[in-house]
Amino acid sequence: MFSMKKPAIIAILVCLLVLTGYVNHQLTQKSMSKVAREYQKHEEIEMEKAASNEEKSTIEAISGSEESEVEIVEGNDEENISQLTEDINSSIEETLSREENLKNNNYFIEYRLARDKMRGNLVERLKEIVEDEKSSSEMITKAQNEIIRLGNLSEKELYIEGLVKAKGFEEALVFLKEDGVKVVVSADELTEQDVVKILEIVKNETNFDSANIKIMKKL
C-alpha cells in the first residue's frame, strides 16, 4: 500500500495553497483590469455625450433666433439685406463675448461651427433672393455682392487666426464685421506684449485701427 510521510503531505498542501493563491490572484487581476477598462470606456462615452450636449447647446444659443432673422427679407427692399446681415452679426458678436460661453471647454470649436452655420444659412437665403423672379435687378446685385463679401470675410478670419496662432497661441478666434474686429485667444495670461503682437497682425491685414480692435482671452 502506497504511503507518504507527514512532511511530504504538508509540502504538497503548501504547494497547492500557493498555486491556488497565485491562480486566484491572476483571475482577480484580470477581473479588475476588465472592470477598469469597462469603467474607462463608460466614462469616455459619458464625456462624449456631455461634450455633444454642450456643443448642441452652444450652437442653439447662437442660432436660436436665426429663423426669425432670416424672415426679415420678404419684399424687394434692398435695405432688408443689410438689416438681415447686421442682425446676424449682432447675434454672433453677442454670443462671442458672452461670459458663460467663454468658460466653455469647447468654446473655439463650437463657436466656429455655429458661426459658419449661421453664415451658411444667410448665404442660402441670399441665393434664394438672387433666384427669385420677383427680386429686382438692384436687389439681386446687392445679394450677390453680399455673398462674395461674406466669403471674403470668412477667408480673412481664417487667415488671421492662423497668423495669431503662429505667434504662440494655442487657439484663436476672429470675428470681422463692417465696423471692427474681435479676437479671442487661448492664454493663461494676456500680456501687453501679446496684445501688441495681435494688434499688429490685425492692423496689417485689415483697415481698422487699434480703437476698432477688441482683444480678449478665453476664460
VEXMI-712132 format. One record per residue (C-alpha): x, y, z. Coordinates in nm, 2 decimals. Layout:
! residues N
+--------+--------+--------+
!     c1 !     c2 !     c3 !
+--------+--------+--------+
!      X !      Y !      Z !
...
+--------+--------+--------+
END
This chain:
! residues 219
+--------+--------+--------+
!     c1 !     c2 !     c3 !
+--------+--------+--------+
!   0.00 !   0.00 !   0.00 !
!   0.12 !   0.34 !  -0.10 !
!   0.21 !   0.57 !   0.19 !
!   0.35 !   0.92 !   0.23 !
!   0.53 !   1.07 !   0.52 !
!   0.37 !   1.36 !   0.70 !
!   0.63 !   1.62 !   0.60 !
!   0.58 !   1.53 !   0.23 !
!   0.20 !   1.57 !   0.26 !
!   0.25 !   1.91 !   0.43 !
!   0.48 !   2.02 !   0.15 !
!   0.23 !   1.91 !  -0.12 !
!  -0.05 !   2.10 !   0.06 !
!   0.16 !   2.41 !   0.09 !
!   0.24 !   2.39 !  -0.29 !
!  -0.13 !   2.36 !  -0.36 !
!  -0.22 !   2.65 !  -0.14 !
!   0.05 !   2.87 !  -0.31 !
!  -0.07 !   2.76 !  -0.66 !
!  -0.43 !   2.83 !  -0.57 !
!  -0.34 !   3.17 !  -0.43 !
!  -0.15 !   3.25 !  -0.75 !
!  -0.44 !   3.15 !  -0.97 !
!  -0.68 !   3.35 !  -0.77 !
!  -0.45 !   3.65 !  -0.78 !
!  -0.43 !   3.63 !  -1.16 !
!  -0.80 !   3.59 !  -1.20 !
!  -0.86 !   3.88 !  -0.97 !
!  -0.62 !   4.10 !  -1.16 !
!  -0.78 !   4.01 !  -1.49 !
!  -1.12 !   4.08 !  -1.35 !
!  -1.01 !   4.42 !  -1.21 !
!  -0.85 !   4.51 !  -1.53 !
!  -1.17 !   4.43 !  -1.72 !
!  -1.38 !   4.63 !  -1.48 !
!  -1.13 !   4.92 !  -1.51 !
!  -1.14 !   4.91 !  -1.89 !
!  -1.52 !   4.90 !  -1.89 !
!  -1.54 !   5.19 !  -1.64 !
!  -1.30 !   5.39 !  -1.85 !
!  -1.50 !   5.32 !  -2.16 !
!  -1.81 !   5.42 !  -1.98 !
!  -1.65 !   5.75 !  -1.87 !
!  -1.53 !   5.82 !  -2.22 !
!  -1.88 !   5.77 !  -2.36 !
!  -2.03 !   5.99 !  -2.09 !
!  -1.78 !   6.26 !  -2.16 !
!  -1.85 !   6.24 !  -2.53 !
!  -2.22 !   6.28 !  -2.46 !
!  -2.16 !   6.58 !  -2.23 !
!  -1.94 !   6.74 !  -2.50 !
!  -2.20 !   6.68 !  -2.76 !
!  -2.47 !   6.83 !  -2.54 !
!  -2.26 !   7.13 !  -2.48 !
!  -2.19 !   7.17 !  -2.85 !
!  -2.56 !   7.14 !  -2.93 !
!  -2.65 !   7.40 !  -2.66 !
!  -2.39 !   7.65 !  -2.78 !
!  -2.50 !   7.62 !  -3.15 !
!  -2.86 !   7.65 !  -3.05 !
!  -2.78 !   7.96 !  -2.84 !
!  -2.61 !   8.13 !  -3.13 !
!  -2.86 !   8.03 !  -3.40 !
!  -3.17 !   8.02 !  -3.19 !
!  -3.31 !   8.34 !  -3.34 !
!  -3.18 !   8.27 !  -3.68 !
!  -3.51 !   8.17 !  -3.84 !
!  -3.69 !   8.49 !  -3.73 !
!  -3.40 !   8.70 !  -3.86 !
!  -3.39 !   8.53 !  -4.20 !
!  -3.76 !   8.60 !  -4.24 !
!  -3.69 !   8.97 !  -4.24 !
!  -3.62 !   8.97 !  -4.61 !
!  -3.95 !   8.93 !  -4.79 !
!  -4.00 !   9.22 !  -5.02 !
!  -3.79 !   9.40 !  -5.27 !
!  -3.65 !   9.65 !  -5.03 !
!  -3.27 !   9.64 !  -5.07 !
!  -3.22 !   9.77 !  -4.72 !
!  -3.36 !   9.45 !  -4.58 !
!  -3.04 !   9.26 !  -4.69 !
!  -2.82 !   9.50 !  -4.49 !
!  -3.05 !   9.48 !  -4.19 !
!  -3.05 !   9.10 !  -4.21 !
!  -2.67 !   9.08 !  -4.22 !
!  -2.65 !   9.34 !  -3.93 !
!  -2.89 !   9.14 !  -3.71 !
!  -2.70 !   8.82 !  -3.76 !
!  -2.37 !   8.99 !  -3.69 !
!  -2.51 !   9.13 !  -3.37 !
!  -2.62 !   8.78 !  -3.26 !
!  -2.28 !   8.63 !  -3.34 !
!  -2.09 !   8.91 !  -3.17 !
!  -2.31 !   8.89 !  -2.86 !
!  -2.25 !   8.52 !  -2.83 !
!  -1.88 !   8.55 !  -2.89 !
!  -1.84 !   8.78 !  -2.58 !
!  -2.09 !   8.61 !  -2.35 !
!  -1.92 !   8.51 !  -2.03 !
!  -2.08 !   8.17 !  -2.00 !
!  -1.97 !   8.07 !  -2.35 !
!  -1.62 !   8.19 !  -2.29 !
!  -1.60 !   7.94 !  -2.00 !
!  -1.70 !   7.65 !  -2.22 !
!  -1.41 !   7.40 !  -2.27 !
!  -1.50 !   7.35 !  -2.63 !
!  -1.56 !   7.72 !  -2.70 !
!  -1.34 !   7.76 !  -3.01 !
!  -1.47 !   7.45 !  -3.19 !
!  -1.83 !   7.51 !  -3.11 !
!  -1.84 !   7.88 !  -3.18 !
!  -1.67 !   7.83 !  -3.51 !
!  -1.92 !   7.57 !  -3.61 !
!  -2.21 !   7.78 !  -3.51 !
!  -2.08 !   8.09 !  -3.68 !
!  -2.02 !   7.91 !  -4.00 !
!  -2.37 !   7.76 !  -3.98 !
!  -2.54 !   8.10 !  -3.94 !
!  -2.34 !   8.25 !  -4.22 !
!  -2.41 !   7.94 !  -4.44 !
!  -2.78 !   7.98 !  -4.38 !
!  -2.76 !   8.35 !  -4.46 !
!  -2.58 !   8.27 !  -4.79 !
!  -2.85 !   8.02 !  -4.88 !
!  -3.12 !   8.29 !  -4.81 !
!  -2.93 !   8.54 !  -5.03 !
!  -2.91 !   8.28 !  -5.31 !
!  -3.29 !   8.24 !  -5.29 !
!  -3.32 !   8.62 !  -5.34 !
!  -3.09 !   8.60 !  -5.64 !
!  -3.30 !   8.32 !  -5.79 !
!  -3.64 !   8.48 !  -5.71 !
!  -3.81 !   8.61 !  -6.02 !
!  -3.98 !   8.88 !  -5.80 !
!  -3.64 !   9.03 !  -5.70 !
!  -3.53 !   9.35 !  -5.87 !
!  -3.20 !   9.36 !  -6.06 !
!  -3.07 !   9.60 !  -5.79 !
!  -3.16 !   9.36 !  -5.51 !
!  -3.01 !   9.07 !  -5.70 !
!  -2.68 !   9.26 !  -5.74 !
!  -2.68 !   9.36 !  -5.37 !
!  -2.74 !   8.99 !  -5.27 !
!  -2.46 !   8.87 !  -5.50 !
!  -2.22 !   9.12 !  -5.36 !
!  -2.31 !   9.03 !  -5.01 !
!  -2.24 !   8.66 !  -5.08 !
!  -1.90 !   8.75 !  -5.21 !
!  -1.83 !   8.97 !  -4.92 !
!  -1.92 !   8.70 !  -4.66 !
!  -1.69 !   8.46 !  -4.84 !
!  -1.41 !   8.70 !  -4.83 !
!  -1.47 !   8.77 !  -4.46 !
!  -1.46 !   8.40 !  -4.37 !
!  -1.13 !   8.36 !  -4.56 !
!  -0.98 !   8.66 !  -4.39 !
!  -1.08 !   8.55 !  -4.05 !
!  -0.93 !   8.20 !  -4.10 !
!  -0.61 !   8.36 !  -4.23 !
!  -0.57 !   8.60 !  -3.93 !
!  -0.65 !   8.32 !  -3.69 !
!  -0.36 !   8.12 !  -3.84 !
!  -0.12 !   8.42 !  -3.81 !
!  -0.22 !   8.47 !  -3.44 !
!  -0.17 !   8.10 !  -3.36 !
!   0.17 !   8.12 !  -3.53 !
!   0.27 !   8.38 !  -3.26 !
!   0.24 !   8.10 !  -2.99 !
!  -0.13 !   8.10 !  -2.90 !
!  -0.28 !   7.75 !  -2.88 !
!  -0.62 !   7.87 !  -3.03 !
!  -0.75 !   8.19 !  -3.18 !
!  -1.09 !   8.31 !  -3.30 !
!  -1.15 !   8.62 !  -3.51 !
!  -1.48 !   8.79 !  -3.59 !
!  -1.48 !   9.05 !  -3.86 !
!  -1.76 !   9.29 !  -3.94 !
!  -1.80 !   9.63 !  -4.11 !
!  -1.70 !   9.85 !  -3.81 !
!  -1.45 !   9.64 !  -3.62 !
!  -1.28 !   9.32 !  -3.52 !
!  -1.29 !   9.09 !  -3.22 !
!  -1.02 !   8.85 !  -3.14 !
!  -1.04 !   8.58 !  -2.87 !
!  -0.73 !   8.37 !  -2.78 !
!  -0.65 !   8.08 !  -2.56 !
!  -0.40 !   8.20 !  -2.30 !
!  -0.34 !   8.18 !  -1.92 !
!  -0.25 !   8.55 !  -1.92 !
!  -0.28 !   8.81 !  -2.19 !
!   0.02 !   9.04 !  -2.15 !
!   0.07 !   9.38 !  -2.31 !
!   0.32 !   9.23 !  -2.54 !
!   0.07 !   8.97 !  -2.65 !
!  -0.18 !   9.24 !  -2.73 !
!   0.07 !   9.44 !  -2.93 !
!   0.15 !   9.13 !  -3.14 !
!  -0.22 !   9.06 !  -3.21 !
!  -0.29 !   9.43 !  -3.29 !
!   0.00 !   9.44 !  -3.54 !
!  -0.14 !   9.13 !  -3.72 !
!  -0.49 !   9.26 !  -3.74 !
!  -0.39 !   9.61 !  -3.84 !
!  -0.17 !   9.47 !  -4.12 !
!  -0.45 !   9.25 !  -4.26 !
!  -0.74 !   9.49 !  -4.22 !
!  -0.81 !   9.87 !  -4.25 !
!  -0.90 !   9.90 !  -3.88 !
!  -0.70 !  10.10 !  -3.63 !
!  -0.65 !  10.00 !  -3.26 !
!  -0.97 !  10.17 !  -3.14 !
!  -1.18 !   9.93 !  -3.35 !
!  -1.00 !   9.61 !  -3.25 !
!  -1.10 !   9.43 !  -2.93 !
!  -0.88 !   9.15 !  -2.80 !
!  -0.98 !   8.92 !  -2.52 !
!  -0.88 !   8.58 !  -2.37 !
!  -1.10 !   8.28 !  -2.32 !
!  -1.20 !   8.25 !  -1.95 !
+--------+--------+--------+
END
